[in-house]
Amino acid sequence: MKKLLISICAIALFFSLAPAAFAADLANGAKVFSGNCAACHMGGGNVVMANKTLKKEALEQFGMYSEDAIIYQVQHGKNAMPAFGGRLTEEQIQDVAAYVLDQAAKGWAG
């Protein structure tokens, strides 16, 4: 029991000391978005399908308000949106997904 408690404490300590290792880089996400997504999604909009924006309400409505859903969409594409899985690294895709969620939560105000 004592070993289990020590192990749990060690794991908790590791995660409390190293959260940045698992956090997305929003600045990099902004850069990736600007270079790859902004042509169609400037300001969280959508120039191809006007109702399927990156605004929080639309993301929620279409089941896309999660990092996993956005990552999948970016990797695989859908309809007019191309797949970026072969063009962007996993880290870039995670960063851009976090950026999109961050901006959606802020109303794409900046």
ZIHU-V172533 format. One line per field, one symbol per residue. phi: phi as a letter, one per 40 degrees, with the letter a starting at -180 (. if undefined). psi: psi as a letter, one per 20 degrees, with the letter a starting at -180 (. if undefined). A space follows every 10 residues. Layout:
phi: ???
psi: ???
//
This chain:
phi: .ccccccccc cccdcccbcc cbccccccdc ccddcbbcdb bdggcaccbd cbcbcdcccc dcgbcacccc dccccbgafc cccbdcbbcd cccccccccc ccccccgfch
psi: gghggggggg gggghhhlhh hiqqohghhg ggggihhhhh kpkjaoignh imajqggggg hjkjlqgggg gggggirpci prpjhihqrg ggggghghgg gghghikki.
//
